[in-house]
Amino acid sequence: MESELDQESYSAFAVLTNILQNYGWYILIVTAVSLYIVSLFKPKIKKYLEWRSEQEYTAKYHKNPDILTKRLGAQQKRVMLLQEQYQRDSEIHQEKLKEREAKRLDEIAKKYENVTVGERLGSSKDGTTKSLKPEYHPLMGDSSRSYRPARKSPCSGGGCG
């Protein structure tokens, strides 16, 4: 039983390899040419199908104008629904913006409420201020910009001035 299955699968494999050995190049060339032709005619076929669907659409609504009026009415209702939804979303967004602005103004008012006379606004209470000059790091920072190579002189010894 197993030998029959092996024999059949082997014979099918042998037939397939025999076909590919004898006609492989022909199959490859026909496949390449057919793919080229399909890619050449694909835009024209797409344009034709669009034209045909437009013709069917026109004929359908030319025969029965009631369908067209119903469709346009439904389309107009959908536009109005979307416009109302947009208006609601816009109002909600405006309310959120007003709440954020009111919260920001409250925070500013609380900040300035606690300021005593003579104290600089925005100064920190703990006294740690950031220095304008950064700390010294010899391997990092702006120190590498200060190196300038010596000028080349036309004389090898450098003594001709």
KEBAKOL-147455 format. One line per field, with one value per residue (C-alpha): residue number from 0; residue in one letter; chain; z, y, x. Coordinates in steps of 0.1 Angstrom, whole numbers, plus 5000, padded with zeros to 4 digits. Layout:
k: [NUM,...];
r: [A,...];
c: [A,...];
zz: [Z,...];
yy: [Y,...];
xx: [X,...];
// end
This chain:
k: [0,1,2,3,4,5,6,7,8,9,10,11,12,13,14,15,16,17,18,19,20,21,22,23,24,25,26,27,28,29,30,31,32,33,34,35,36,37,38,39,40,41,42,43,44,45,46,47,48,49,50,51,52,53,54,55,56,57,58,59,60,61,62,63,64,65,66,67,68,69,70,71,72,73,74,75,76,77,78,79,80,81,82,83,84,85,86,87,88,89,90,91,92,93,94,95,96,97,98,99,100,101,102,103,104,105,106,107,108,109,110,111,112,113,114,115,116,117,118,119,120,121,122,123,124,125,126,127,128,129,130,131,132,133,134,135,136,137,138,139,140,141,142,143,144,145,146,147,148,149,150,151,152,153,154,155,156,157,158,159,160];
r: [M,E,S,E,L,D,Q,E,S,Y,S,A,F,A,V,L,T,N,I,L,Q,N,Y,G,W,Y,I,L,I,V,T,A,V,S,L,Y,I,V,S,L,F,K,P,K,I,K,K,Y,L,E,W,R,S,E,Q,E,Y,T,A,K,Y,H,K,N,P,D,I,L,T,K,R,L,G,A,Q,Q,K,R,V,M,L,L,Q,E,Q,Y,Q,R,D,S,E,I,H,Q,E,K,L,K,E,R,E,A,K,R,L,D,E,I,A,K,K,Y,E,N,V,T,V,G,E,R,L,G,S,S,K,D,G,T,T,K,S,L,K,P,E,Y,H,P,L,M,G,D,S,S,R,S,Y,R,P,A,R,K,S,P,C,S,G,G,G,C,G];
c: [A,A,A,A,A,A,A,A,A,A,A,A,A,A,A,A,A,A,A,A,A,A,A,A,A,A,A,A,A,A,A,A,A,A,A,A,A,A,A,A,A,A,A,A,A,A,A,A,A,A,A,A,A,A,A,A,A,A,A,A,A,A,A,A,A,A,A,A,A,A,A,A,A,A,A,A,A,A,A,A,A,A,A,A,A,A,A,A,A,A,A,A,A,A,A,A,A,A,A,A,A,A,A,A,A,A,A,A,A,A,A,A,A,A,A,A,A,A,A,A,A,A,A,A,A,A,A,A,A,A,A,A,A,A,A,A,A,A,A,A,A,A,A,A,A,A,A,A,A,A,A,A,A,A,A,A,A,A,A,A,A];
zz: [5000,5010,4980,4957,4973,4970,4934,4925,4942,4926,4892,4897,4908,4878,4854,4868,4867,4832,4820,4837,4821,4786,4787,4816,4795,4774,4805,4819,4787,4784,4820,4816,4784,4798,4830,4808,4786,4817,4832,4799,4796,4833,4833,4801,4816,4848,4828,4808,4839,4855,4823,4821,4858,4851,4821,4842,4870,4845,4828,4862,4875,4841,4840,4875,4888,4921,4931,4924,4945,4974,4972,4971,5001,5021,5011,5023,5056,5062,5055,5080,5106,5102,5104,5137,5151,5141,5157,5190,5190,5183,5213,5236,5225,5231,5266,5273,5261,5283,5313,5307,5304,5336,5354,5341,5353,5387,5390,5381,5406,5434,5425,5428,5458,5480,5469,5496,5490,5479,5467,5431,5411,5400,5423,5440,5477,5484,5469,5445,5412,5381,5374,5340,5337,5335,5357,5345,5325,5308,5284,5275,5266,5250,5258,5225,5205,5219,5202,5170,5151,5143,5110,5083,5073,5039,5056,5071,5102,5107,5108,5077,5092];
yy: [5000,5024,5015,5023,5058,5064,5051,5075,5105,5097,5094,5127,5143,5128,5140,5175,5177,5163,5190,5217,5204,5203,5234,5255,5284,5285,5286,5314,5335,5331,5341,5372,5383,5377,5397,5426,5426,5426,5455,5473,5469,5472,5511,5509,5481,5501,5532,5511,5496,5530,5544,5514,5518,5555,5546,5521,5546,5572,5548,5536,5570,5583,5556,5562,5598,5589,5568,5598,5621,5596,5591,5628,5633,5606,5621,5655,5641,5624,5657,5675,5647,5650,5688,5686,5661,5684,5713,5694,5683,5718,5732,5705,5714,5751,5743,5723,5751,5776,5752,5749,5786,5792,5766,5782,5816,5802,5787,5820,5838,5813,5817,5855,5854,5841,5865,5889,5925,5928,5893,5887,5870,5835,5831,5797,5795,5772,5796,5772,5791,5778,5795,5811,5796,5758,5736,5729,5697,5694,5667,5681,5713,5745,5741,5723,5754,5774,5753,5769,5753,5773,5791,5774,5795,5792,5786,5752,5767,5793,5821,5841,5861];
xx: [5000,5027,5048,5018,5015,5052,5051,5023,5038,5072,5056,5037,5069,5088,5061,5062,5100,5100,5076,5096,5128,5114,5091,5104,5118,5086,5065,5087,5085,5047,5042,5064,5047,5013,5021,5035,5003,4981,5000,4998,4960,4950,4945,4924,4903,4898,4888,4863,4848,4843,4828,4804,4793,4787,4765,4746,4741,4729,4705,4691,4683,4671,4645,4632,4638,4620,4650,4673,4652,4651,4688,4696,4672,4689,4723,4712,4699,4732,4750,4728,4734,4771,4769,4749,4774,4803,4786,4780,4817,4828,4807,4821,4857,4850,4837,4869,4891,4872,4876,4914,4918,4898,4919,4951,4940,4931,4966,4982,4959,4969,5005,5005,4982,5009,5036,5048,5058,5094,5098,5107,5079,5086,5116,5119,5115,5144,5169,5185,5189,5205,5238,5242,5277,5276,5297,5333,5336,5370,5360,5326,5310,5323,5360,5367,5359,5389,5416,5430,5459,5490,5493,5514,5544,5561,5594,5601,5618,5592,5618,5611,5584];
// end
